[in-house]
Amino acid sequence: MLMTETLGPLVGHVHSDDLPWVDAGPVGLQVLRVSADTWVVRNRFRAGFQLPKHKHTGGVHAYTFSGRWQYAEYGIDYVGGTFIYEPPGSIHTLTILEDSDILFVIEGAFIEFAPDGSISGVTDGESTLNAYYALCDAAGIPRPEGILQ
C-alpha cells in the first residue's frame, strides 16, 4: 500500500547574512527569530563583559561558535564547539572571558536581578526585537524583513 503525505506548513528559514549585526555597547546582537514563546539571538560579546545575575522562565539552549565564557557561579569554561542547556529557573551570571560568539535559543522571559536580589528588569522576545529595531534605526540600518516569527 502506497502512503502519500500532505505537505504541512512551509519550513521557515533565514540566512544570517541577511540580518544586520547591531552594537549595544560591548555586545553585538543579531535577532534570528521571535515568537510568542521563543526567541533566537546570536551575540558577539567582548572579553570582560558580564550580564547581571539572572534567570529564565523557560529553558535556554546555547551554542558557542568561538571564545570562552562561563557562569560565575559554576566556574566551568564554555569554549568554541560547546553546547549547553539551562533548565528553567537556573540562576547565574554570564561572564565573558574572551571575545565570544554565541547563539541562544531562549524560551520565555529573562529576569534580571539587582545586587539586593530584587527584580531589576524583564526581557522577552518582543522587547528584544524592539531593542534590535531601535539599534538598527540609530545606526541608520534598514530594519530587516527576514526575521522569523
MIDO-792925 format. One record per atom (N, C-alpha, C): y, x, z; residue in one letter. Coordinates in steps of 0.05 Angstrom, whole numbers, padded with zeros to 5 digits, always signed. Layout:
YXZA/...
//
This chain:
-00023+00017+00000M/+00000+00000+00000M/+00025+00018+00000M/+00043+00013-00017L/+00068+00028-00020L/+00089+00015-00003L/+00102+00032+00013M/+00123+00022+00030M/+00150+00032+00019M/+00169+00014+00018T/+00196+00022+00009T/+00215+00020+00033T/+00233+00038+00034E/+00253+00039+00056E/+00280+00028+00045E/+00294+00014+00061T/+00320+00005+00054T/+00340+00025+00065T/+00359+00034+00048L/+00378+00053+00058L/+00395+00041+00079L/+00399+00056+00100G/+00417+00047+00122G/+00446+00056+00116G/+00462+00057+00136P/+00489+00067+00133P/+00490+00095+00122P/+00511+00101+00107L/+00513+00129+00097L/+00517+00148+00119L/+00506+00172+00115V/+00510+00194+00135V/+00538+00204+00133V/+00552+00205+00155G/+00579+00215+00155G/+00578+00246+00154G/+00598+00257+00142H/+00599+00287+00142H/+00628+00296+00139H/+00633+00320+00149V/+00659+00332+00146V/+00654+00362+00145V/+00670+00376+00129H/+00668+00405+00127H/+00690+00417+00144H/+00684+00437+00160S/+00704+00448+00178S/+00728+00460+00163S/+00723+00469+00138D/+00745+00480+00122D/+00766+00458+00115D/+00758+00433+00117D/+00777+00411+00110D/+00793+00402+00134D/+00788+00413+00157L/+00803+00405+00181L/+00818+00429+00192L/+00844+00425+00197P/+00860+00448+00206P/+00855+00456+00234P/+00859+00481+00240W/+00860+00491+00267W/+00888+00489+00277W/+00892+00480+00301V/+00918+00480+00314V/+00917+00495+00340V/+00940+00506+00348D/+00941+00522+00372D/+00953+00506+00395D/+00940+00506+00417A/+00951+00494+00442A/+00951+00517+00462A/+00971+00534+00459G/+00973+00558+00476G/+00950+00577+00470G/+00934+00584+00491P/+00912+00603+00486P/+00887+00590+00475P/+00889+00566+00466V/+00866+00551+00456V/+00871+00542+00427V/+00853+00549+00409G/+00853+00537+00382G/+00835+00512+00383G/+00844+00491+00369L/+00830+00465+00370L/+00825+00455+00342L/+00801+00446+00338Q/+00793+00432+00314Q/+00777+00407+00322Q/+00786+00383+00315V/+00772+00359+00322V/+00754+00350+00298V/+00728+00347+00303L/+00709+00341+00282L/+00701+00311+00282L/+00700+00299+00306R/+00691+00272+00308R/+00702+00259+00333R/+00710+00234+00331V/+00718+00219+00354V/+00708+00190+00351V/+00693+00181+00371S/+00684+00153+00371S/+00690+00142+00399S/+00682+00117+00404A/+00688+00105+00430A/+00675+00120+00453A/+00652+00132+00448D/+00637+00145+00470D/+00632+00175+00467D/+00637+00186+00444T/+00631+00215+00439T/+00653+00228+00423T/+00660+00253+00430W/+00679+00268+00414W/+00668+00296+00411W/+00674+00307+00387V/+00664+00333+00380V/+00688+00351+00373V/+00690+00373+00387V/+00712+00392+00382V/+00701+00420+00380V/+00716+00436+00366R/+00710+00465+00365R/+00735+00478+00376R/+00730+00496+00395N/+00752+00511+00408N/+00749+00541+00404N/+00772+00554+00399R/+00773+00583+00399R/+00791+00590+00423R/+00778+00601+00443F/+00792+00608+00468F/+00798+00638+00468F/+00821+00645+00479R/+00828+00673+00483R/+00818+00683+00510R/+00810+00708+00510A/+00800+00720+00535A/+00820+00716+00558A/+00810+00710+00581G/+00827+00705+00604G/+00834+00676+00609G/+00829+00659+00590F/+00835+00630+00593F/+00816+00618+00613F/+00826+00599+00628Q/+00808+00584+00647Q/+00817+00555+00648Q/+00798+00537+00644L/+00804+00508+00648L/+00804+00503+00678L/+00819+00483+00687P/+00817+00474+00715P/+00788+00464+00721P/+00781+00464+00746K/+00756+00453+00754K/+00755+00424+00744K/+00732+00417+00733H/+00729+00390+00721H/+00700+00381+00721H/+00697+00356+00713K/+00671+00344+00708K/+00673+00325+00685K/+00650+00318+00674H/+00649+00298+00652H/+00633+00274+00661H/+00641+00251+00651T/+00627+00226+00658T/+00601+00224+00643T/+00598+00238+00621G/+00574+00238+00605G/+00564+00267+00601G/+00543+00270+00587G/+00532+00297+00582G/+00550+00312+00561G/+00547+00338+00562V/+00562+00355+00543V/+00542+00375+00532V/+00541+00377+00505H/+00526+00397+00491H/+00546+00418+00481H/+00539+00444+00483A/+00557+00464+00473A/+00541+00486+00459A/+00552+00496+00437Y/+00541+00519+00423Y/+00562+00540+00420Y/+00555+00565+00428T/+00574+00587+00427T/+00569+00602+00401T/+00589+00603+00383F/+00587+00619+00358F/+00591+00648+00364F/+00611+00654+00381S/+00617+00682+00387S/+00632+00683+00414S/+00632+00706+00426G/+00647+00711+00450G/+00629+00712+00475G/+00642+00709+00498R/+00628+00709+00523R/+00644+00693+00543R/+00631+00674+00557W/+00645+00657+00576W/+00625+00649+00597W/+00635+00635+00618Q/+00618+00626+00639Q/+00631+00603+00654Q/+00615+00590+00671Y/+00626+00572+00691Y/+00629+00589+00717Y/+00652+00590+00728A/+00657+00608+00751A/+00637+00602+00774A/+00629+00577+00776E/+00611+00570+00798E/+00583+00581+00795E/+00574+00586+00770Y/+00546+00593+00765Y/+00542+00623+00759Y/+00562+00637+00749G/+00560+00665+00744G/+00541+00673+00722G/+00535+00655+00703I/+00518+00661+00681I/+00535+00664+00656I/+00532+00687+00642D/+00548+00691+00618D/+00534+00678+00594D/+00550+00663+00579Y/+00541+00650+00555Y/+00554+00665+00532Y/+00537+00675+00514V/+00546+00692+00492V/+00539+00679+00465V/+00549+00691+00443G/+00543+00680+00417G/+00513+00674+00414G/+00507+00650+00403G/+00480+00641+00399G/+00469+00624+00422G/+00485+00621+00444T/+00476+00606+00467T/+00482+00576+00463T/+00462+00559+00469F/+00466+00530+00470F/+00463+00522+00499F/+00481+00505+00509I/+00479+00495+00536I/+00481+00464+00536I/+00471+00453+00558Y/+00475+00424+00563Y/+00485+00421+00591Y/+00507+00406+00594E/+00518+00399+00621E/+00510+00371+00627E/+00495+00366+00648P/+00489+00338+00655P/+00514+00324+00665P/+00515+00297+00662P/+00538+00282+00672P/+00543+00288+00701P/+00569+00292+00708G/+00576+00296+00736G/+00576+00324+00746G/+00566+00343+00730S/+00566+00371+00740S/+00595+00380+00741S/+00602+00394+00762I/+00629+00403+00767I/+00630+00434+00763I/+00650+00442+00747H/+00651+00471+00740H/+00679+00479+00730H/+00683+00505+00728T/+00708+00517+00719T/+00702+00535+00696T/+00708+00527+00671L/+00703+00543+00647L/+00722+00567+00648L/+00710+00591+00645T/+00725+00616+00646T/+00717+00633+00622T/+00737+00641+00607I/+00732+00656+00582I/+00735+00686+00588I/+00713+00700+00584L/+00712+00729+00589L/+00720+00746+00565L/+00713+00736+00541E/+00720+00749+00516E/+00729+00727+00497E/+00745+00733+00477D/+00752+00713+00457D/+00727+00698+00449D/+00727+00672+00449S/+00703+00656+00444S/+00708+00633+00425S/+00688+00626+00410D/+00688+00604+00391D/+00665+00586+00398D/+00671+00562+00408I/+00651+00544+00420I/+00654+00516+00408I/+00631+00504+00401L/+00630+00476+00393L/+00621+00459+00416L/+00635+00437+00422F/+00628+00419+00444F/+00623+00391+00433F/+00601+00378+00441V/+00596+00350+00436V/+00598+00337+00464V/+00618+00321+00468I/+00625+00310+00494I/+00621+00280+00495I/+00606+00271+00514E/+00602+00242+00517E/+00619+00233+00541E/+00634+00212+00538G/+00650+00202+00560G/+00676+00217+00563G/+00686+00218+00587A/+00712+00229+00593A/+00710+00256+00608A/+00732+00271+00607F/+00735+00296+00621F/+00754+00291+00644F/+00745+00296+00669I/+00761+00290+00693I/+00769+00317+00705I/+00795+00322+00706E/+00806+00347+00716E/+00814+00344+00745E/+00808+00365+00761F/+00815+00365+00789F/+00838+00384+00796F/+00856+00376+00814A/+00876+00394+00825A/+00863+00411+00846A/+00877+00433+00854P/+00865+00450+00875P/+00858+00436+00901P/+00872+00414+00907D/+00865+00399+00932D/+00842+00380+00928D/+00830+00379+00904G/+00807+00362+00898G/+00814+00334+00887G/+00840+00328+00886S/+00848+00302+00875S/+00846+00303+00844S/+00844+00280+00832I/+00842+00279+00803I/+00870+00284+00792I/+00873+00304+00774S/+00899+00310+00763S/+00902+00302+00733S/+00880+00294+00721G/+00881+00285+00693G/+00855+00275+00683G/+00856+00258+00663V/+00832+00248+00650V/+00837+00250+00620V/+00818+00262+00606T/+00819+00265+00577T/+00795+00252+00564T/+00798+00238+00542D/+00776+00227+00528D/+00780+00233+00498D/+00762+00223+00482G/+00764+00228+00453G/+00790+00218+00441G/+00799+00195+00448E/+00824+00184+00437E/+00848+00201+00444E/+00850+00209+00469S/+00873+00226+00477S/+00871+00254+00465S/+00847+00264+00461T/+00844+00289+00447T/+00853+00287+00418T/+00845+00266+00404L/+00853+00262+00377L/+00883+00259+00375L/+00895+00244+00393N/+00924+00241+00393N/+00939+00268+00397N/+00928+00284+00415A/+00940+00311+00420A/+00937+00328+00395A/+00914+00326+00382Y/+00909+00342+00358Y/+00929+00334+00336Y/+00933+00308+00332Y/+00952+00299+00312Y/+00980+00309+00320Y/+00987+00307+00345A/+01014+00316+00353A/+01018+00346+00348A/+00997+00362+00353L/+00998+00391+00347L/+01000+00396+00317L/+00986+00380+00301C/+00989+00382+00272C/+01017+00376+00264C/+01028+00354+00274D/+01056+00346+00268D/+01075+00368+00275D/+01073+00380+00299A/+01091+00400+00309A/+01090+00425+00292A/+01066+00431+00281A/+01062+00455+00264A/+01068+00450+00235A/+01075+00425+00228G/+01081+00418+00200G/+01056+00417+00183G/+01033+00412+00196I/+01008+00410+00182I/+01002+00380+00177I/+00996+00372+00152P/+00989+00344+00147P/+00965+00335+00165P/+00966+00311+00175R/+00944+00301+00191R/+00919+00299+00173R/+00897+00309+00182P/+00872+00308+00166P/+00862+00280+00165P/+00849+00274+00143E/+00837+00247+00140E/+00807+00247+00143E/+00794+00270+00145G/+00765+00272+00145G/+00751+00271+00172G/+00766+00266+00193I/+00753+00266+00219I/+00734+00242+00221I/+00710+00247+00229L/+00690+00225+00231L/+00697+00207+00254L/+00692+00181+00250Q/+00697+00162+00271Q/+00672+00148+00279Q/
//
